[in-house]
Amino acid sequence: MHAGKANKSYLAVKTCVVCQRPFTWRKKWEKVWDEVKYCSEQCKRNKPQNSTGSQTPTT
């Protein structure tokens, strides 16, 4: 039996580009860790808009 929680300080850490909070590596991100930018689905939905989006008016 375990005596308390496992020490996960060895996991990689990144900073979320939206909320600026640190988040750690997860198994589900194993193959795409280099592409992960957001700590959660909420932050992914609230990501900043690009200036080259489809909302740019055409003249």
C-alpha positions as CSV (number, residue, x, y, z in Angstrom):
1,M,0.0,0.0,0.0
2,H,1.1,3.6,-0.6
3,A,1.8,5.8,2.2
4,G,0.5,9.1,0.8
5,K,0.5,10.7,-2.6
6,A,3.2,10.0,-5.2
7,N,5.7,12.7,-5.8
8,K,5.1,14.0,-9.3
9,S,7.7,16.8,-9.2
10,Y,9.6,15.1,-12.0
11,L,6.8,15.8,-14.6
12,A,7.3,18.5,-17.2
13,V,5.6,21.8,-16.6
14,K,4.3,24.5,-19.0
15,T,2.6,27.8,-18.5
16,C,-0.9,28.3,-20.0
17,V,-0.9,31.0,-22.6
18,V,-4.4,32.2,-21.5
19,C,-4.4,32.2,-17.7
20,Q,-0.6,32.1,-17.2
21,R,-0.9,29.3,-14.6
22,P,1.5,26.4,-14.6
23,F,0.3,22.9,-15.6
24,T,2.0,19.6,-15.7
25,W,2.3,16.8,-18.3
26,R,-0.5,14.4,-18.6
27,K,-0.5,10.9,-20.1
28,K,-3.2,12.0,-22.7
29,W,-0.8,14.6,-24.0
30,E,2.1,12.2,-24.3
31,K,2.4,12.3,-28.1
32,V,1.5,16.0,-28.5
33,W,3.1,17.6,-25.5
34,D,5.2,20.0,-27.7
35,E,1.9,21.4,-29.2
36,V,0.0,21.8,-25.9
37,K,-0.6,25.5,-25.0
38,Y,-3.7,25.4,-22.8
39,C,-4.2,24.0,-19.3
40,S,-7.9,23.2,-19.8
41,E,-10.8,23.1,-22.3
42,Q,-12.0,26.4,-20.8
43,C,-8.8,28.2,-21.5
44,K,-8.7,26.7,-25.0
45,R,-12.2,28.1,-25.7
46,N,-11.2,31.5,-24.3
47,K,-8.0,31.8,-26.3
48,P,-7.1,35.2,-27.7
49,Q,-8.3,35.9,-31.2
50,N,-5.8,36.2,-34.0
51,S,-5.7,39.4,-36.0
52,T,-5.7,37.3,-39.2
53,G,-9.0,35.7,-38.5
54,S,-12.1,35.6,-40.7
55,Q,-13.5,38.7,-39.0
56,T,-11.0,40.9,-40.9
57,P,-13.0,43.3,-43.1
58,T,-12.3,43.2,-46.8
59,T,-12.3,46.4,-48.9
